[in-house]
Amino acid sequence: MARSASRLPGGARVGDYVNLGVIARSFPAQVVERILKETGKQSQRQRLLPANVTIYYVIALGLYTQVSCREVLRWLLDGLGQLSVVRCRVRIACKSGITQARQRLGAEPVRRLHDEVVRPIASGGTKGAYYRRWQLVTLDGSTLDVADTKQNEETFGRPGASRGESGYPQIRFVSLVENGTHVLFGSCMGAYWTGEVTLAGEVIGRLSPGMLCLADRNFFSYDLWQKAQATGADLLWRVKRNLRLELLERFDDGSYLSIIYPSEKDRRKGTSGIYVRVVEYKLVGVTDGEELYRLITTILDPEKAPADELAALYHERWEIETALDEIKTHLKGSKMVLRSGTAEMVIQEFYGLMMAHFAIRGLMHEAALKADVDPDELSYVHAVRIVRRKLPLFVAFPPGAVGSSAPGCAG
């Protein structure tokens, strides 16, 4: 159900909490420099667009998806021009120069920066981030359109359509979302034909003790459940109704104890079984609700998490739909595609987009904490507009990080 954007108490807005250097604060210059060194991508000589600037440019592309690449660079370098250490005229690289800079950088440093920095940010004071003692996260996936080039189609593929094929190749990705902040973390992408369960196998390692992970029925498999449980996190996943779950013990709250097995052979021999607690329920008065919902959880003690609470909690997994909508509609643009024409640049652009989302959500979380409100009450669209409007004023590159590599400076 749609809701109007809430204002912060006292008439304050998200924009009032936007500080200079939001991108650099989320992705510190020293971390960028270290990753460039570790991946061998540091600029070896003075260039119009050195590697450290190019990384920030790739993130900025995620904020300005509906304008030209050159215009994105112009807005970004406007901020650099206000630094007192840059005493020369800043020139804007031509389109080919931008492309060459991105190609020199490649995808690995951007992916490494994403994997190292993008993480859950909720604290004890974040409203809506916890259920009892557990930090809530959700596992889910989606797709994004990419530029219609031969290489993209060969690398990523495209979905079928009622008449032939769809208009654009697509990538598939799977992420974990921190329910309370909508931060997407642990993201992993692949070709369109790559299964979500396959990608989830790479993502699930980002779970940790103290988390409670929600997931839809399409993700369940014995192997993935076992791998997720091994992280120490607790799980609450929906499963299909035809999954065989024998009743071993009925609890007072209506849930029951059962065992899942990797195969029927293991079931017959009673080997490799994992105990789960089963919660079954119906949605009364919901016209489009399904006949029966079936959840399994690693929380075997009903006193720690009663069945009615888990049933209500599971539907919070739709938080990730909101987060994905922020990426696909409000940030990327509903009619836009990832602009890169080669596979390496698509990967680079994807992780830049995810980092742009993380930077905005970090701002909103900070504003929500200061105002003592749930981050869900703040408008993501408003925050995006604030960041886009003020980005040229951000001191994105501290003096120590710019030095003699400042773009456009004569030697």
Secondary structure, DSSP 8 states (H G I E B T S, - for coil): --------GGG--GGGG--TTHHHHHS-HHHHHHHHHHTT-S-SS--SS-HHHHHHHHHHHHH-TTS-HHHHHHHHHHHHTTSTT--S------HHHHHHHHHHH-SHHHHHHHHHH------TT-TTSEETTEEEEEEEEEEEEB---HHHHHHH---B-SSSB-SS-EEEEEEEEETTTTEEEEEEEEETTS-HHHHHHHHGGG--TTEEEEE-GGG--HHHHHHHHTTT-EEEEE--TTS-----EE-TTS-EEEEE-SSHHHHHHT-S-EEEEEEEE--TT-TT--S-EEEEES---TTTS-HHHHHHHHGGGGHHHHHHHIIIIIITTTT--B---SHHHHHHHHHHHHHHHHHHHHHHHHHHHHHT--GGGS-HHHHHHHHHHHGGG---S-HHHHGGG-TT---
